[in-house]
Amino acid sequence: MGQMITKPDTNPIIIAVLNLFFFGAAGYFLMGQQKKAIIAAVIWLVVGTLTCGFGYLTAWLFAYDGYLVAQKLQSGQAVGENENGLDFLNAIFKD
Protein backbone atom coordinates (compact mmCIF):
# COMPACT_ATOMS: atom_id res chain seq x y z
CA MET A 1 0.00 0.00 0.00
CA GLY A 2 1.19 3.49 -0.71
CA GLN A 3 1.60 6.56 1.40
CA MET A 4 -1.30 7.74 3.56
CA ILE A 5 -2.68 11.25 3.06
CA THR A 6 -4.02 13.47 5.84
CA LYS A 7 -5.55 16.85 4.98
CA PRO A 8 -8.25 17.81 7.49
CA ASP A 9 -8.72 21.20 5.78
CA THR A 10 -9.99 19.56 2.57
CA ASN A 11 -13.33 20.90 1.33
CA PRO A 12 -15.43 18.13 -0.32
CA ILE A 13 -17.45 20.62 -2.39
CA ILE A 14 -14.33 22.17 -3.92
CA ILE A 15 -12.90 18.73 -4.71
CA ALA A 16 -16.15 17.67 -6.41
CA VAL A 17 -16.35 20.87 -8.49
CA LEU A 18 -12.71 20.57 -9.57
CA ASN A 19 -13.20 16.95 -10.62
CA LEU A 20 -16.38 17.83 -12.46
CA PHE A 21 -15.02 20.73 -14.50
CA PHE A 22 -11.30 19.98 -14.90
CA PHE A 23 -10.72 16.69 -16.72
CA GLY A 24 -12.32 14.60 -13.95
CA ALA A 25 -9.07 14.83 -12.02
CA ALA A 26 -8.04 18.23 -10.62
CA GLY A 27 -9.59 17.53 -7.22
CA TYR A 28 -7.56 14.34 -6.90
CA PHE A 29 -4.37 16.35 -7.50
CA LEU A 30 -5.40 18.81 -4.80
CA MET A 31 -5.97 15.96 -2.32
CA GLY A 32 -2.59 14.42 -3.11
CA GLN A 33 -3.81 11.46 -5.15
CA GLN A 34 -1.60 12.15 -8.19
CA LYS A 35 -1.58 8.66 -9.69
CA LYS A 36 -5.35 8.44 -9.40
CA ALA A 37 -5.68 11.90 -10.98
CA ILE A 38 -3.63 10.90 -14.01
CA ILE A 39 -5.61 7.69 -14.51
CA ALA A 40 -8.93 9.56 -14.14
CA ALA A 41 -7.85 12.21 -16.66
CA VAL A 42 -6.84 9.56 -19.20
CA ILE A 43 -10.13 7.70 -18.71
CA TRP A 44 -12.07 10.97 -19.06
CA LEU A 45 -10.23 11.87 -22.27
CA VAL A 46 -10.26 8.44 -23.93
CA VAL A 47 -13.84 7.48 -23.07
CA GLY A 48 -15.09 10.98 -23.88
CA THR A 49 -13.37 10.96 -27.25
CA LEU A 50 -14.43 7.43 -28.22
CA THR A 51 -18.06 8.09 -27.36
CA CYS A 52 -18.25 11.50 -29.07
CA GLY A 53 -18.59 13.32 -25.76
CA PHE A 54 -20.98 11.03 -23.90
CA GLY A 55 -18.09 9.57 -21.91
CA TYR A 56 -17.32 12.97 -20.45
CA LEU A 57 -20.07 12.10 -18.00
CA THR A 58 -17.39 10.10 -16.18
CA ALA A 59 -16.48 13.45 -14.63
CA TRP A 60 -19.69 13.19 -12.57
CA LEU A 61 -18.55 9.81 -11.29
CA PHE A 62 -15.11 11.15 -10.40
CA ALA A 63 -16.68 14.23 -8.79
CA TYR A 64 -18.80 12.08 -6.49
CA ASP A 65 -15.89 9.78 -5.67
CA GLY A 66 -13.69 12.79 -4.91
CA TYR A 67 -16.42 14.21 -2.68
CA LEU A 68 -16.63 10.98 -0.66
CA VAL A 69 -12.85 10.73 -0.24
CA ALA A 70 -12.61 14.41 0.70
CA GLN A 71 -15.27 13.87 3.38
CA LYS A 72 -13.01 11.23 4.95
CA LEU A 73 -10.08 13.64 4.89
CA GLN A 74 -12.16 16.46 6.34
CA SER A 75 -13.27 14.22 9.22
CA GLY A 76 -9.61 13.64 10.12
CA GLN A 77 -9.18 10.16 8.64
CA ALA A 78 -6.12 9.23 6.61
CA VAL A 79 -6.71 7.90 3.09
CA GLY A 80 -4.46 5.96 0.74
CA GLU A 81 -3.04 7.36 -2.47
CA ASN A 82 -5.56 5.36 -4.51
CA GLU A 83 -8.38 5.03 -1.99
CA ASN A 84 -11.88 5.30 -3.41
CA GLY A 85 -15.19 6.41 -2.03
CA LEU A 86 -17.01 4.09 -4.43
CA ASP A 87 -16.08 0.41 -4.06
CA PHE A 88 -16.46 -0.53 -7.73
CA LEU A 89 -13.68 1.90 -8.64
CA ASN A 90 -11.21 -0.42 -6.90
CA ALA A 91 -11.09 -2.35 -10.19
CA ILE A 92 -9.56 0.72 -11.87
CA PHE A 93 -7.57 2.43 -9.13
CA LYS A 94 -5.38 -0.16 -7.42
CA ASP A 95 -2.29 0.18 -5.25
C-alpha positions as CSV (number, residue, x, y, z in Angstrom):
1,M,0.0,0.0,0.0
2,G,1.2,3.5,-0.7
3,Q,1.6,6.6,1.4
4,M,-1.3,7.7,3.6
5,I,-2.7,11.3,3.1
6,T,-4.0,13.5,5.8
7,K,-5.5,16.9,5.0
8,P,-8.3,17.8,7.5
9,D,-8.7,21.2,5.8
10,T,-10.0,19.6,2.6
11,N,-13.3,20.9,1.3
12,P,-15.4,18.1,-0.3
13,I,-17.5,20.6,-2.4
14,I,-14.3,22.2,-3.9
15,I,-12.9,18.7,-4.7
16,A,-16.2,17.7,-6.4
17,V,-16.3,20.9,-8.5
18,L,-12.7,20.6,-9.6
19,N,-13.2,16.9,-10.6
20,L,-16.4,17.8,-12.5
21,F,-15.0,20.7,-14.5
22,F,-11.3,20.0,-14.9
23,F,-10.7,16.7,-16.7
24,G,-12.3,14.6,-14.0
25,A,-9.1,14.8,-12.0
26,A,-8.0,18.2,-10.6
27,G,-9.6,17.5,-7.2
28,Y,-7.6,14.3,-6.9
29,F,-4.4,16.3,-7.5
30,L,-5.4,18.8,-4.8
31,M,-6.0,16.0,-2.3
32,G,-2.6,14.4,-3.1
33,Q,-3.8,11.5,-5.1
34,Q,-1.6,12.2,-8.2
35,K,-1.6,8.7,-9.7
36,K,-5.4,8.4,-9.4
37,A,-5.7,11.9,-11.0
38,I,-3.6,10.9,-14.0
39,I,-5.6,7.7,-14.5
40,A,-8.9,9.6,-14.1
41,A,-7.9,12.2,-16.7
42,V,-6.8,9.6,-19.2
43,I,-10.1,7.7,-18.7
44,W,-12.1,11.0,-19.1
45,L,-10.2,11.9,-22.3
46,V,-10.3,8.4,-23.9
47,V,-13.8,7.5,-23.1
48,G,-15.1,11.0,-23.9
49,T,-13.4,11.0,-27.2
50,L,-14.4,7.4,-28.2
51,T,-18.1,8.1,-27.4
52,C,-18.2,11.5,-29.1
53,G,-18.6,13.3,-25.8
54,F,-21.0,11.0,-23.9
55,G,-18.1,9.6,-21.9
56,Y,-17.3,13.0,-20.4
57,L,-20.1,12.1,-18.0
58,T,-17.4,10.1,-16.2
59,A,-16.5,13.4,-14.6
60,W,-19.7,13.2,-12.6
61,L,-18.5,9.8,-11.3
62,F,-15.1,11.2,-10.4
63,A,-16.7,14.2,-8.8
64,Y,-18.8,12.1,-6.5
65,D,-15.9,9.8,-5.7
66,G,-13.7,12.8,-4.9
67,Y,-16.4,14.2,-2.7
68,L,-16.6,11.0,-0.7
69,V,-12.8,10.7,-0.2
70,A,-12.6,14.4,0.7
71,Q,-15.3,13.9,3.4
72,K,-13.0,11.2,4.9
73,L,-10.1,13.6,4.9
74,Q,-12.2,16.5,6.3
75,S,-13.3,14.2,9.2
76,G,-9.6,13.6,10.1
77,Q,-9.2,10.2,8.6
78,A,-6.1,9.2,6.6
79,V,-6.7,7.9,3.1
80,G,-4.5,6.0,0.7
81,E,-3.0,7.4,-2.5
82,N,-5.6,5.4,-4.5
83,E,-8.4,5.0,-2.0
84,N,-11.9,5.3,-3.4
85,G,-15.2,6.4,-2.0
86,L,-17.0,4.1,-4.4
87,D,-16.1,0.4,-4.1
88,F,-16.5,-0.5,-7.7
89,L,-13.7,1.9,-8.6
90,N,-11.2,-0.4,-6.9
91,A,-11.1,-2.3,-10.2
92,I,-9.6,0.7,-11.9
93,F,-7.6,2.4,-9.1
94,K,-5.4,-0.2,-7.4
95,D,-2.3,0.2,-5.2
